[in-house]
Amino acid sequence: MSKISIIIPVLNEEDTIPKLLEHLKKNTFNPAATEFIFVDGGSTDSTINLLKNETSITLIHSEKGRAKQMNTGAKQANGDILYFLHADSLPPKHFDFLITEEVNKGHEAGCFKMTFDSNHPWLKFTGWLTQLPFKSCRGGDQSLFITKSLFNAVGCYNEAYVIYEDNDLISKLYKRKSFVVINKWLVTSARTYHTKGVWTLQYHFAIIHLKKFFGASAEQLNSYYQKYVA
């Protein structure tokens, strides 16, 4: 039986942790074959206190940076399937069973289709696009499952990327034709869109993708992100 390691990078997520923990408890099909690894990047709120009292999870610490945190979690993982999940994304019911089923079919990597917890027409549309098989429709908020052997073979997450680390890894997987979109909905938070403004944030994300397409470095992408988004 395959064991799944769910790896969740966190940084000051006290508002999302209780809801996420409750959701995972209710929607995991086989807890005995699943481990939950939370990787903290230096939280200064109540995140650590909320997690350290949870006996069903493992809490480890890492340098700040989602790529670094996820790689650290992967190194500690005991599962032969890794599942990278953002703290504000809620996977579908029996997500672990659905992932294992796809791996047993020979699909070594993939994600779920995604919807935002928002009724904004544009976010509804962009969420709908995530069910399409194209690389341009992918993103980290959809979560990512990958066999540990394939994760190591493609070189893990590139820690040079402070942002865009998910897209960088997914691009490598698409080149290997090793990706599938599971036909179940994951729900993710639209909190950043609500804070920054839907059209403003979408514009800056589009610029980041264009910069990467035209050869921008990881440092250049992060510089733009820090200036206009963070």
Salt bridges, closest charged atoms under 4 A:
GLU13 OE2 - ARG191 NH2 2.84
GLU22 OE2 - LYS26 NZ 3.71
GLU54 OE1 - LYS25 NZ 3.28
GLU63 OE1 - LYS68 NZ 3.31
ASP88 OD2 - ARG191 NE 3.04
GLU102 OE2 - LYS105 NZ 3.62
GLU102 OE1 - HIS107 ND1 2.71
ASP141 OD1 - HIS86 ND1 2.85
GLU165 OE2 - ARG66 NH1 3.88
ASP166 OD2 - HIS86 NE2 3.62
ASP168 OD2 - LYS172 NZ 3.66
